[in-house]
Amino acid sequence: MHTETLAVHAGRKVDPATGAVMTPIYLSTTFERKPDGSYTEGFVYTRSENPNRRALEEALAALEGGEVAAAFASGQAATLAVLQALAAGDSVGSPHVIIPEDTYFGTRKLALEVLAPWGLQASAVDMTDLDQVRAAVRPTTRLIWVETPSNPLLKITDIAAVAEIAHAAGARCVVDNTWPSPILQQPLALGADLVMHATTKYLGGHSDLLGGALIARAPDDFFARIRTVQTTGGAVPSPFDCWLLLRSLRTLPYRMAAHCGHARRVAEFLAGHPRVAVVHYPGLPSHPGHAVAARQMQGFGGMLSIQVVGGAAEAMAVAGRVQLFTRATSLGGVESLIEHRASAEGPDSPTPPNLLRISVGLEHPDDLIADLAQALG
Ligand SMILES: Cc1ncc(COP(=O)(O)O)c(C=O)c1O
């Protein structure tokens, strides 16, 4: 089936009790046992499983080309579950993970800080340089975490090449596919073992829900440990958020096509602007990762970042003058956002101080360009 068709039908079934065409919201936290002790449809307690979460997980697995999925209360909860599943006994001694040096700062914090007291070892490398990835591998390396395009520099990592390095080392390759979404990039087909999403972003698409997901090629032992962390740890999304997210998935292919088209127009405009020193957008032929991106992506996405001529003050001033864009963190919604990223990441941020991260929304690109033009001056 084509992606557009899958997006509409995956995880959807007509409600047998009422004939409702769309899945109703099942808010009940608990489910009745029959006299013989069994459960109708296998639902027991909503932390373990819920009809809305099951429908959502089926749809997410179908869209990513995986067999199974686990939905979480946020992207961070999903990332933490991967690392906790590792720590649950995947290696002799402390497991070691390799992460990209410019990965989403929350991922870096979990790997380098939060789980360090539990014995997790982590190395951050420039993952666009495969030699650096190979050099970072240790006998205890159990996982290589990929994020491409990266947040916020939009560096492109060759997923197939890193998956090969991981497998040769006896490790797993996990890809944070939040920015491209399954519409623009399918890591499992490129050799990755697990896909992670902050569904808060493009999959939700309207800046009104928080969620995360993990999708695996197969229900193997590692996925079983993830499932245990999900259902026992309890960082699960509410039935309403599952329903809302599934509703958003129905339009994902069309939203992504528009995000890509609009971002390309905005990137081309910014690339020709004298007050913009650098545009980071993999769709531009001048981007160092353009060739790899063109090979492994079906579109270049709706995110870009720019480095304004000058420093932090000049970048802040540009963000301060926008009228149509909203100054806010996050991304992937229908509305365009602009953010001074280094100040959002905090004092230890490695992000260039003159960088503005832009999430290009679904407004008409001419209006977005006009707003950036007046803001840049
Ligand atoms: C690439 C990426 N991964 C993970 C996350 C974390 O997701 P959440 O905020 O839903 O926990 C984000 C959030 O911005 C992100 O951009």
The ligand as an ORCA input file, in Angstrom:
! r2SCAN-3c Opt
* xyz 0 1
  C      15.083     15.294     17.701
  C      14.349     15.278     19.000
  N      14.361     14.169     19.747
  C      13.718     14.108     20.933
  C      13.045     15.201     21.447
  C      12.363     15.105     22.804
  O      10.976     15.013     22.660
  P       9.922     15.434     23.818
  O      10.034     16.894     23.999
  O       8.605     14.949     23.323
  O      10.334     14.705     25.067
  C      13.026     16.384     20.702
  C      12.350     17.582     21.246
  O      12.514     18.676     20.765
  C      13.691     16.420     19.449
  O      13.696     17.537     18.688
*
